[in-house]
């Protein structure tokens, strides 16, 4: 089964409410509120610009620290 066929099969089985939620999830906006803002950038106020340079390899360092002595 191709990816497209799988997606169509899944969507066909969704209820109207599930389908609305799915569309809201992938579009980043609420269907019921015409003035809804996109989710992109909504958490930017919590960003710490000083840590952006440390993002590269952060996961690898965290795993190494956690499992270093096991």
PyMOL Python script that loads the backbone (N, CA, C, O; Angstrom):
from pymol import cmd

cmd.read_pdbstr("""\
ATOM      1  N   UNK A   1       0.860  -1.174   0.000  1.00  0.00           N
ATOM      2  CA  UNK A   1       0.000   0.000   0.000  1.00  0.00           C
ATOM      3  C   UNK A   1       0.903   1.234   0.000  1.00  0.00           C
ATOM      4  O   UNK A   1       1.819   1.344   0.815  1.00  0.00           O
ATOM      5  N   UNK A   2       0.641   2.136  -0.901  1.00  0.00           N
ATOM      6  CA  UNK A   2       1.447   3.347  -0.989  1.00  0.00           C
ATOM      7  C   UNK A   2       1.110   4.295   0.160  1.00  0.00           C
ATOM      8  O   UNK A   2       0.089   4.138   0.829  1.00  0.00           O
ATOM      9  N   UNK A   3       1.961   5.257   0.375  1.00  0.00           N
ATOM     10  CA  UNK A   3       1.737   6.251   1.422  1.00  0.00           C
ATOM     11  C   UNK A   3       0.449   7.015   1.164  1.00  0.00           C
ATOM     12  O   UNK A   3      -0.309   7.298   2.092  1.00  0.00           O
ATOM     13  N   UNK A   4       0.206   7.346  -0.086  1.00  0.00           N
ATOM     14  CA  UNK A   4      -1.005   8.080  -0.447  1.00  0.00           C
ATOM     15  C   UNK A   4      -2.255   7.249  -0.156  1.00  0.00           C
ATOM     16  O   UNK A   4      -3.241   7.764   0.373  1.00  0.00           O
ATOM     17  N   UNK A   5      -2.208   5.965  -0.504  1.00  0.00           N
ATOM     18  CA  UNK A   5      -3.352   5.089  -0.242  1.00  0.00           C
ATOM     19  C   UNK A   5      -3.579   4.924   1.258  1.00  0.00           C
ATOM     20  O   UNK A   5      -4.722   4.905   1.715  1.00  0.00           O
ATOM     21  N   UNK A   6      -2.500   4.806   2.024  1.00  0.00           N
ATOM     22  CA  UNK A   6      -2.609   4.682   3.474  1.00  0.00           C
ATOM     23  C   UNK A   6      -3.237   5.938   4.076  1.00  0.00           C
ATOM     24  O   UNK A   6      -4.112   5.852   4.938  1.00  0.00           O
ATOM     25  N   UNK A   7      -2.783   7.103   3.617  1.00  0.00           N
ATOM     26  CA  UNK A   7      -3.334   8.366   4.118  1.00  0.00           C
ATOM     27  C   UNK A   7      -4.824   8.471   3.797  1.00  0.00           C
ATOM     28  O   UNK A   7      -5.618   8.863   4.652  1.00  0.00           O
ATOM     29  N   UNK A   8      -5.201   8.125   2.576  1.00  0.00           N
ATOM     30  CA  UNK A   8      -6.614   8.178   2.193  1.00  0.00           C
ATOM     31  C   UNK A   8      -7.438   7.215   3.038  1.00  0.00           C
ATOM     32  O   UNK A   8      -8.542   7.549   3.468  1.00  0.00           O
ATOM     33  N   UNK A   9      -6.910   6.036   3.274  1.00  0.00           N
ATOM     34  CA  UNK A   9      -7.611   5.045   4.083  1.00  0.00           C
ATOM     35  C   UNK A   9      -7.824   5.552   5.506  1.00  0.00           C
ATOM     36  O   UNK A   9      -8.909   5.394   6.066  1.00  0.00           O
ATOM     37  N   UNK A  10      -6.801   6.156   6.086  1.00  0.00           N
ATOM     38  CA  UNK A  10      -6.909   6.682   7.445  1.00  0.00           C
ATOM     39  C   UNK A  10      -7.918   7.827   7.515  1.00  0.00           C
ATOM     40  O   UNK A  10      -8.741   7.878   8.429  1.00  0.00           O
ATOM     41  N   UNK A  11      -7.852   8.738   6.558  1.00  0.00           N
ATOM     42  CA  UNK A  11      -8.748   9.892   6.542  1.00  0.00           C
ATOM     43  C   UNK A  11     -10.190   9.446   6.345  1.00  0.00           C
ATOM     44  O   UNK A  11     -11.101  10.008   6.953  1.00  0.00           O
ATOM     45  N   UNK A  12     -10.407   8.441   5.501  1.00  0.00           N
ATOM     46  CA  UNK A  12     -11.766   7.948   5.265  1.00  0.00           C
ATOM     47  C   UNK A  12     -12.399   7.381   6.522  1.00  0.00           C
ATOM     48  O   UNK A  12     -13.623   7.400   6.656  1.00  0.00           O
ATOM     49  N   UNK A  13     -11.592   6.876   7.445  1.00  0.00           N
ATOM     50  CA  UNK A  13     -12.112   6.265   8.671  1.00  0.00           C
ATOM     51  C   UNK A  13     -12.329   7.277   9.797  1.00  0.00           C
ATOM     52  O   UNK A  13     -12.909   6.933  10.827  1.00  0.00           O
ATOM     53  N   UNK A  14     -11.873   8.518   9.617  1.00  0.00           N
ATOM     54  CA  UNK A  14     -11.996   9.530  10.674  1.00  0.00           C
ATOM     55  C   UNK A  14     -13.425  10.066  10.773  1.00  0.00           C
ATOM     56  O   UNK A  14     -14.134  10.196   9.775  1.00  0.00           O
ATOM     57  N   UNK A  15     -13.821  10.371  12.005  1.00  0.00           N
ATOM     58  CA  UNK A  15     -15.102  11.049  12.204  1.00  0.00           C
ATOM     59  C   UNK A  15     -14.919  12.513  11.805  1.00  0.00           C
ATOM     60  O   UNK A  15     -13.798  12.976  11.597  1.00  0.00           O
ATOM     61  N   UNK A  16     -16.020  13.223  11.703  1.00  0.00           N
ATOM     62  CA  UNK A  16     -15.953  14.643  11.334  1.00  0.00           C
ATOM     63  C   UNK A  16     -15.124  15.433  12.350  1.00  0.00           C
ATOM     64  O   UNK A  16     -14.345  16.312  11.983  1.00  0.00           O
ATOM     65  N   UNK A  17     -15.304  15.106  13.627  1.00  0.00           N
ATOM     66  CA  UNK A  17     -14.572  15.806  14.693  1.00  0.00           C
ATOM     67  C   UNK A  17     -13.074  15.495  14.623  1.00  0.00           C
ATOM     68  O   UNK A  17     -12.247  16.390  14.799  1.00  0.00           O
ATOM     69  N   UNK A  18     -12.727  14.237  14.369  1.00  0.00           N
ATOM     70  CA  UNK A  18     -11.317  13.858  14.238  1.00  0.00           C
ATOM     71  C   UNK A  18     -10.690  14.541  13.025  1.00  0.00           C
ATOM     72  O   UNK A  18      -9.542  14.984  13.077  1.00  0.00           O
ATOM     73  N   UNK A  19     -11.438  14.621  11.953  1.00  0.00           N
ATOM     74  CA  UNK A  19     -10.939  15.254  10.738  1.00  0.00           C
ATOM     75  C   UNK A  19     -10.684  16.743  10.961  1.00  0.00           C
ATOM     76  O   UNK A  19      -9.679  17.274  10.488  1.00  0.00           O
ATOM     77  N   UNK A  20     -11.583  17.420  11.677  1.00  0.00           N
ATOM     78  CA  UNK A  20     -11.379  18.831  11.999  1.00  0.00           C
ATOM     79  C   UNK A  20     -10.117  19.010  12.838  1.00  0.00           C
ATOM     80  O   UNK A  20      -9.322  19.917  12.588  1.00  0.00           O
ATOM     81  N   UNK A  21      -9.933  18.135  13.840  1.00  0.00           N
ATOM     82  CA  UNK A  21      -8.741  18.204  14.671  1.00  0.00           C
ATOM     83  C   UNK A  21      -7.480  17.965  13.868  1.00  0.00           C
ATOM     84  O   UNK A  21      -6.471  18.636  14.082  1.00  0.00           O
ATOM     85  N   UNK A  22      -7.526  17.016  12.947  1.00  0.00           N
ATOM     86  CA  UNK A  22      -6.382  16.714  12.091  1.00  0.00           C
ATOM     87  C   UNK A  22      -6.023  17.916  11.222  1.00  0.00           C
ATOM     88  O   UNK A  22      -4.850  18.266  11.092  1.00  0.00           O
ATOM     89  N   UNK A  23      -7.029  18.539  10.635  1.00  0.00           N
ATOM     90  CA  UNK A  23      -6.791  19.707   9.790  1.00  0.00           C
ATOM     91  C   UNK A  23      -6.213  20.851  10.612  1.00  0.00           C
ATOM     92  O   UNK A  23      -5.314  21.555  10.153  1.00  0.00           O
ATOM     93  N   UNK A  24      -6.726  21.039  11.826  1.00  0.00           N
ATOM     94  CA  UNK A  24      -6.185  22.082  12.702  1.00  0.00           C
ATOM     95  C   UNK A  24      -4.728  21.787  13.024  1.00  0.00           C
ATOM     96  O   UNK A  24      -3.906  22.703  13.052  1.00  0.00           O
ATOM     97  N   UNK A  25      -4.399  20.534  13.266  1.00  0.00           N
ATOM     98  CA  UNK A  25      -3.040  20.141  13.617  1.00  0.00           C
ATOM     99  C   UNK A  25      -2.067  20.423  12.475  1.00  0.00           C
ATOM    100  O   UNK A  25      -1.006  21.007  12.692  1.00  0.00           O
ATOM    101  N   UNK A  26      -2.424  20.013  11.273  1.00  0.00           N
ATOM    102  CA  UNK A  26      -1.485  20.183  10.169  1.00  0.00           C
ATOM    103  C   UNK A  26      -1.436  21.612   9.638  1.00  0.00           C
ATOM    104  O   UNK A  26      -0.435  22.023   9.051  1.00  0.00           O
ATOM    105  N   UNK A  27      -2.509  22.368   9.842  1.00  0.00           N
ATOM    106  CA  UNK A  27      -2.497  23.741   9.330  1.00  0.00           C
ATOM    107  C   UNK A  27      -1.982  24.729  10.369  1.00  0.00           C
ATOM    108  O   UNK A  27      -1.548  25.828  10.024  1.00  0.00           O
ATOM    109  N   UNK A  28      -2.032  24.337  11.650  1.00  0.00           N
ATOM    110  CA  UNK A  28      -1.569  25.227  12.708  1.00  0.00           C
ATOM    111  C   UNK A  28      -2.565  26.304  13.069  1.00  0.00           C
ATOM    112  O   UNK A  28      -2.211  27.262  13.756  1.00  0.00           O
ATOM    113  N   UNK A  29      -3.794  26.172  12.628  1.00  0.00           N
ATOM    114  CA  UNK A  29      -4.825  27.160  12.955  1.00  0.00           C
ATOM    115  C   UNK A  29      -6.100  26.450  13.385  1.00  0.00           C
ATOM    116  O   UNK A  29      -6.299  25.273  13.084  1.00  0.00           O
ATOM    117  N   UNK A  30      -6.942  27.159  14.075  1.00  0.00           N
ATOM    118  CA  UNK A  30      -8.230  26.612  14.497  1.00  0.00           C
ATOM    119  C   UNK A  30      -9.282  26.924  13.444  1.00  0.00           C
ATOM    120  O   UNK A  30      -9.347  28.043  12.935  1.00  0.00           O
ATOM    121  N   UNK A  31     -10.098  25.941  13.121  1.00  0.00           N
ATOM    122  CA  UNK A  31     -11.136  26.149  12.115  1.00  0.00           C
ATOM    123  C   UNK A  31     -12.316  26.949  12.663  1.00  0.00           C
ATOM    124  O   UNK A  31     -12.988  27.659  11.915  1.00  0.00           O
ATOM    125  N   UNK A  32     -12.566  26.833  13.957  1.00  0.00           N
ATOM    126  CA  UNK A  32     -13.741  27.468  14.523  1.00  0.00           C
ATOM    127  C   UNK A  32     -13.539  28.954  14.795  1.00  0.00           C
ATOM    128  O   UNK A  32     -14.515  29.688  14.947  1.00  0.00           O
ATOM    129  N   UNK A  33     -12.290  29.408  14.858  1.00  0.00           N
ATOM    130  CA  UNK A  33     -12.009  30.801  15.173  1.00  0.00           C
ATOM    131  C   UNK A  33     -11.353  31.471  13.967  1.00  0.00           C
ATOM    132  O   UNK A  33     -10.192  31.199  13.661  1.00  0.00           O
ATOM    133  N   UNK A  34     -12.088  32.342  13.286  1.00  0.00           N
ATOM    134  CA  UNK A  34     -11.513  32.966  12.095  1.00  0.00           C
ATOM    135  C   UNK A  34     -10.330  33.880  12.414  1.00  0.00           C
ATOM    136  O   UNK A  34      -9.537  34.182  11.522  1.00  0.00           O
ATOM    137  N   UNK A  35     -10.196  34.324  13.655  1.00  0.00           N
ATOM    138  CA  UNK A  35      -9.102  35.225  14.008  1.00  0.00           C
ATOM    139  C   UNK A  35      -7.930  34.482  14.652  1.00  0.00           C
ATOM    140  O   UNK A  35      -7.038  35.111  15.221  1.00  0.00           O
ATOM    141  N   UNK A  36      -7.925  33.151  14.567  1.00  0.00           N
ATOM    142  CA  UNK A  36      -6.856  32.368  15.181  1.00  0.00           C
ATOM    143  C   UNK A  36      -5.510  32.681  14.524  1.00  0.00           C
ATOM    144  O   UNK A  36      -5.421  32.872  13.311  1.00  0.00           O
ATOM    145  N   UNK A  37      -4.482  32.727  15.343  1.00  0.00           N
ATOM    146  CA  UNK A  37      -3.140  32.989  14.846  1.00  0.00           C
ATOM    147  C   UNK A  37      -2.432  31.669  14.587  1.00  0.00           C
ATOM    148  O   UNK A  37      -2.694  30.688  15.283  1.00  0.00           O
ATOM    149  N   UNK A  38      -1.547  31.620  13.611  1.00  0.00           N
ATOM    150  CA  UNK A  38      -0.777  30.402  13.366  1.00  0.00           C
ATOM    151  C   UNK A  38       0.106  30.085  14.586  1.00  0.00           C
ATOM    152  O   UNK A  38       0.503  30.982  15.329  1.00  0.00           O
ATOM    153  N   UNK A  39       0.400  28.807  14.772  1.00  0.00           N
ATOM    154  CA  UNK A  39       1.220  28.394  15.906  1.00  0.00           C
ATOM    155  C   UNK A  39       2.698  28.700  15.709  1.00  0.00           C
ATOM    156  O   UNK A  39       3.448  28.794  16.681  1.00  0.00           O
ATOM    157  N   UNK A  40       3.118  28.855  14.470  1.00  0.00           N
ATOM    158  CA  UNK A  40       4.532  29.097  14.196  1.00  0.00           C
ATOM    159  C   UNK A  40       5.012  30.340  14.932  1.00  0.00           C
ATOM    160  O   UNK A  40       4.438  31.419  14.781  1.00  0.00           O
ATOM    161  N   UNK A  41       6.052  30.190  15.718  1.00  0.00           N
ATOM    162  CA  UNK A  41       6.631  31.308  16.447  1.00  0.00           C
ATOM    163  C   UNK A  41       5.936  31.639  17.744  1.00  0.00           C
ATOM    164  O   UNK A  41       6.312  32.599  18.417  1.00  0.00           O
ATOM    165  N   UNK A  42       4.912  30.856  18.119  1.00  0.00           N
ATOM    166  CA  UNK A  42       4.159  31.197  19.315  1.00  0.00           C
ATOM    167  C   UNK A  42       4.975  31.027  20.598  1.00  0.00           C
ATOM    168  O   UNK A  42       4.642  31.626  21.621  1.00  0.00           O
ATOM    169  N   UNK A  43       6.028  30.229  20.559  1.00  0.00           N
ATOM    170  CA  UNK A  43       6.872  30.034  21.740  1.00  0.00           C
ATOM    171  C   UNK A  43       8.173  30.821  21.658  1.00  0.00           C
ATOM    172  O   UNK A  43       9.062  30.642  22.491  1.00  0.00           O
ATOM    173  N   UNK A  44       8.287  31.680  20.672  1.00  0.00           N
ATOM    174  CA  UNK A  44       9.541  32.418  20.476  1.00  0.00           C
ATOM    175  C   UNK A  44       9.889  33.309  21.665  1.00  0.00           C
ATOM    176  O   UNK A  44      11.059  33.629  21.873  1.00  0.00           O
ATOM    177  N   UNK A  45       8.889  33.712  22.446  1.00  0.00           N
ATOM    178  CA  UNK A  45       9.186  34.567  23.593  1.00  0.00           C
ATOM    179  C   UNK A  45       9.989  33.819  24.659  1.00  0.00           C
ATOM    180  O   UNK A  45      10.597  34.444  25.528  1.00  0.00           O
ATOM    181  N   UNK A  46       9.993  32.487  24.596  1.00  0.00           N
ATOM    182  CA  UNK A  46      10.754  31.691  25.550  1.00  0.00           C
ATOM    183  C   UNK A  46      12.153  31.332  25.042  1.00  0.00           C
ATOM    184  O   UNK A  46      12.938  30.726  25.772  1.00  0.00           O
ATOM    185  N   UNK A  47      12.461  31.692  23.829  1.00  0.00           N
ATOM    186  CA  UNK A  47      13.756  31.340  23.245  1.00  0.00           C
ATOM    187  C   UNK A  47      14.884  32.095  23.931  1.00  0.00           C
ATOM    188  O   UNK A  47      14.746  33.264  24.293  1.00  0.00           O
ATOM    189  N   UNK A  48      15.995  31.403  24.099  1.00  0.00           N
ATOM    190  CA  UNK A  48      17.184  32.013  24.684  1.00  0.00           C
ATOM    191  C   UNK A  48      18.245  32.065  23.587  1.00  0.00           C
ATOM    192  O   UNK A  48      18.871  31.046  23.296  1.00  0.00           O
ATOM    193  N   UNK A  49      18.460  33.230  22.971  1.00  0.00           N
ATOM    194  CA  UNK A  49      19.403  33.335  21.856  1.00  0.00           C
ATOM    195  C   UNK A  49      20.820  32.877  22.212  1.00  0.00           C
ATOM    196  O   UNK A  49      21.571  32.452  21.334  1.00  0.00           O
ATOM    197  N   UNK A  50      21.184  32.960  23.482  1.00  0.00           N
ATOM    198  CA  UNK A  50      22.528  32.549  23.890  1.00  0.00           C
ATOM    199  C   UNK A  50      22.717  31.032  23.779  1.00  0.00           C
ATOM    200  O   UNK A  50      23.845  30.557  23.650  1.00  0.00           O
ATOM    201  N   UNK A  51      21.623  30.274  23.827  1.00  0.00           N
ATOM    202  CA  UNK A  51      21.726  28.814  23.777  1.00  0.00           C
ATOM    203  C   UNK A  51      21.606  28.252  22.361  1.00  0.00           C
ATOM    204  O   UNK A  51      21.862  27.066  22.151  1.00  0.00           O
ATOM    205  N   UNK A  52      21.230  29.063  21.406  1.00  0.00           N
ATOM    206  CA  UNK A  52      21.038  28.586  20.037  1.00  0.00           C
ATOM    207  C   UNK A  52      22.327  27.979  19.484  1.00  0.00           C
ATOM    208  O   UNK A  52      22.283  26.977  18.770  1.00  0.00           O
ATOM    209  N   UNK A  53      23.455  28.568  19.805  1.00  0.00           N
ATOM    210  CA  UNK A  53      24.725  28.047  19.302  1.00  0.00           C
ATOM    211  C   UNK A  53      25.047  26.675  19.893  1.00  0.00           C
ATOM    212  O   UNK A  53      25.862  25.946  19.328  1.00  0.00           O
ATOM    213  N   UNK A  54      24.432  26.309  21.007  1.00  0.00           N
ATOM    214  CA  UNK A  54      24.692  25.029  21.652  1.00  0.00           C
ATOM    215  C   UNK A  54      23.723  23.929  21.200  1.00  0.00           C
ATOM    216  O   UNK A  54      23.854  22.779  21.621  1.00  0.00           O
ATOM    217  N   UNK A  55      22.762  24.272  20.354  1.00  0.00           N
ATOM    218  CA  UNK A  55      21.775  23.292  19.917  1.00  0.00           C
ATOM    219  C   UNK A  55      22.399  22.159  19.121  1.00  0.00           C
ATOM    220  O   UNK A  55      22.005  21.004  19.277  1.00  0.00           O
ATOM    221  N   UNK A  56      23.356  22.469  18.279  1.00  0.00           N
ATOM    222  CA  UNK A  56      24.011  21.445  17.474  1.00  0.00           C
ATOM    223  C   UNK A  56      24.714  20.453  18.406  1.00  0.00           C
ATOM    224  O   UNK A  56      25.626  20.824  19.144  1.00  0.00           O
ATOM    225  N   UNK A  57      24.285  19.209  18.363  1.00  0.00           N
ATOM    226  CA  UNK A  57      24.895  18.164  19.176  1.00  0.00           C
ATOM    227  C   UNK A  57      24.365  18.091  20.599  1.00  0.00           C
ATOM    228  O   UNK A  57      24.913  17.343  21.408  1.00  0.00           O
ATOM    229  N   UNK A  58      23.325  18.836  20.933  1.00  0.00           N
ATOM    230  CA  UNK A  58      22.801  18.844  22.297  1.00  0.00           C
ATOM    231  C   UNK A  58      22.264  17.473  22.701  1.00  0.00           C
ATOM    232  O   UNK A  58      22.494  17.020  23.822  1.00  0.00           O
ATOM    233  N   UNK A  59      21.562  16.822  21.804  1.00  0.00           N
ATOM    234  CA  UNK A  59      21.006  15.512  22.125  1.00  0.00           C
ATOM    235  C   UNK A  59      22.120  14.507  22.383  1.00  0.00           C
ATOM    236  O   UNK A  59      22.052  13.737  23.341  1.00  0.00           O
ATOM    237  N   UNK A  60      23.135  14.509  21.543  1.00  0.00           N
ATOM    238  CA  UNK A  60      24.247  13.589  21.717  1.00  0.00           C
ATOM    239  C   UNK A  60      24.951  13.817  23.051  1.00  0.00           C
ATOM    240  O   UNK A  60      25.312  12.861  23.738  1.00  0.00           O
ATOM    241  N   UNK A  61      25.144  15.075  23.415  1.00  0.00           N
ATOM    242  CA  UNK A  61      25.797  15.378  24.699  1.00  0.00           C
ATOM    243  C   UNK A  61      24.940  14.933  25.869  1.00  0.00           C
ATOM    244  O   UNK A  61      25.466  14.406  26.849  1.00  0.00           O
ATOM    245  N   UNK A  62      23.638  15.131  25.789  1.00  0.00           N
ATOM    246  CA  UNK A  62      22.740  14.744  26.876  1.00  0.00           C
ATOM    247  C   UNK A  62      22.749  13.233  27.070  1.00  0.00           C
ATOM    248  O   UNK A  62      22.778  12.753  28.203  1.00  0.00           O
ATOM    249  N   UNK A  63      22.726  12.481  25.974  1.00  0.00           N
ATOM    250  CA  UNK A  63      22.749  11.022  26.064  1.00  0.00           C
ATOM    251  C   UNK A  63      24.087  10.559  26.636  1.00  0.00           C
ATOM    252  O   UNK A  63      24.133   9.662  27.478  1.00  0.00           O
ATOM    253  N   UNK A  64      25.151  11.167  26.182  1.00  0.00           N
ATOM    254  CA  UNK A  64      26.474  10.792  26.663  1.00  0.00           C
ATOM    255  C   UNK A  64      26.587  11.065  28.183  1.00  0.00           C
ATOM    256  O   UNK A  64      27.119  10.233  28.919  1.00  0.00           O
ATOM    257  N   UNK A  65      26.101  12.196  28.637  1.00  0.00           N
ATOM    258  CA  UNK A  65      26.145  12.523  30.069  1.00  0.00           C
ATOM    259  C   UNK A  65      25.296  11.544  30.878  1.00  0.00           C
ATOM    260  O   UNK A  65      25.697  11.117  31.960  1.00  0.00           O
ATOM    261  N   UNK A  66      24.126  11.192  30.353  1.00  0.00           N
ATOM    262  CA  UNK A  66      23.210  10.325  31.078  1.00  0.00           C
ATOM    263  C   UNK A  66      23.751   8.899  31.199  1.00  0.00           C
ATOM    264  O   UNK A  66      23.632   8.268  32.250  1.00  0.00           O
ATOM    265  N   UNK A  67      24.349   8.399  30.112  1.00  0.00           N
ATOM    266  CA  UNK A  67      24.777   6.998  30.086  1.00  0.00           C
ATOM    267  C   UNK A  67      26.293   6.826  30.172  1.00  0.00           C
ATOM    268  O   UNK A  67      26.816   5.751  29.879  1.00  0.00           O
ATOM    269  N   UNK A  68      26.978   7.857  30.564  1.00  0.00           N
ATOM    270  CA  UNK A  68      28.444   7.847  30.590  1.00  0.00           C
ATOM    271  C   UNK A  68      28.991   6.727  31.490  1.00  0.00           C
ATOM    272  O   UNK A  68      29.975   6.083  31.128  1.00  0.00           O
ATOM    273  N   UNK A  69      28.394   6.492  32.614  1.00  0.00           N
ATOM    274  CA  UNK A  69      28.924   5.526  33.572  1.00  0.00           C
ATOM    275  C   UNK A  69      28.111   4.250  33.667  1.00  0.00           C
ATOM    276  O   UNK A  69      28.107   3.598  34.711  1.00  0.00           O
ATOM    277  N   UNK A  70      27.420   3.880  32.591  1.00  0.00           N
ATOM    278  CA  UNK A  70      26.623   2.643  32.668  1.00  0.00           C
ATOM    279  C   UNK A  70      27.241   1.551  31.863  1.00  0.00           C
ATOM    280  O   UNK A  70      26.706   0.443  31.813  1.00  0.00           O
TER     281      UNK A  70
END
""", "prot")
cmd.dss("prot")
cmd.show_as("cartoon", "prot")
cmd.util.cbc("prot")
cmd.orient("prot")
